[in-house]
């Protein structure tokens, strides 16, 4: 599977699940990976089924997003609102979503049980470098 760029400016990269008899290994990110910018912090976020977190637009942060548990729908919109996309990632569609600064994003728990997101962010959290707005479908 090849990577593909979304019309809103984000990119989806194939990501490996390495089968192991004692539990699979979910690859994350290497500094040599396409979409790697820098490392600021990594954090996990749980998203309950049917709940939406967002909209948020980062002004400086690049994000590499992975969903190793459950299933999450990412709602993405270009900075000017002219292009929008939805991408569902999870255990059955394990890929890495790269979101550069300037893209509006919200994410929604669609898996019935636990939905776990990992964000490998290019900078440490800084509340002054992002904007938020209400999520409207």
N, C-alpha and C positions, 0 to 999 in steps of 0.2 A: 504494500500500500504506500502511495506517495503522499507527501504533504500537499495541502491545498490552501490557497489564500481565499478568504471570504471577502465579499464586496465591501464590507464595513471597514476592512483593514486588518483584521485579526488573521492568524494562520493556525491551522490544525496540523499537527505532526504525528505520524505513526509512533507508537510507543510500545515497547516489548513487555509482554508478560512471559516470564521464564518459568515453565512448569517445574515443580519440585514435589517429590512424593510427600514431604512433610509440610507443604504449604507453598503456594506459588510466590514468586518474587516479582514485584511490580516496579519496573524501571521508572526513574523520575527524570533526571536532567543531568547532563555533563556540561562542564564549561566549554567543551568543544561543540555542543549541540547548536543547531540553528535556533535562533530565538533567545539564546543566552545573552544577556546584556551585562549583568553584574549581579552580585549577591548582596542583598541588604538584610533580609530575614525570610524565614519560612514559617508559615502557620497553617493550622488545620481549622476548618469551620464545618460544623454540623448544620445541615439544612433539613428541617422536618418536612415530611410529605405535605405538599400543597402550599408550603410557605415560600415566600419570595424575599430575597435580600437584594436591595438595590432600588433605584438606579444610582450608579456612582461612576464618575469619570475622574481618572487620575491624570494629573497634569505633567508629572515627571516619572511616575512609577510604571515599569513594564512588569507584566505578570506572566508566569508560566503556571497554568492551572491543570491539575490532575484530579481524577475522581476514582480512587481505588476501591471504594465501598459504596454500593448503592447506585443511584442514577440521578444526575443533575442536568437540567436544561438551562443553558446559558442564552440569555437574550442580549444581543449586541446591536449597537447602533452607531453609525459614523458620527463624528463630531457635529456635522451640520444637519444630521437627521435624514439625509437623503437615501441612505442605505441601511437596511436592517437584516439581521440573520438570527437564526436559532440553531444551536448545536447541542445535542444531547450526548453527554459523555458518562461513562460508568464502567462497571465490570465487564459488560458485554460489548462495549465500544470504548476500549481503553486507548485513549489518545491524549496528547498534550495540546492544550489550547494556549497559544501565545497572544497576549493582548498588549499592544504598545500603548503609550500615553495618548490621550485624546479620544478614546472610544468609550461611549456610554455602555455600561454593563449592569445586568441584574441576573441573579441565578435563582432557580426554583427547584425545590426537592420534588422529584417525580418518582423515585423509588419508594416502595411501600414501607420499608424498614429504615435503617440508618442510611443517611446520605452524607458522605464525608468528602470534603474538598481540601486539597492541598494547594496553597499558593506559595510559589517560590518567587519572591518579589525582588526587584532590582535595587530597591532602597528600603531603609527602615521606615516604619509607619510614621507619617507626618500629617496630622489632620489639616494642615494648611495647604497641602498640595492636591487636594481632591475636592470635587463638587458633588452634591447629591440633589436628587429630585424625586418626586413621588413616582412609583411604578404604575403605569397604565398599560393595559394590554392593547 
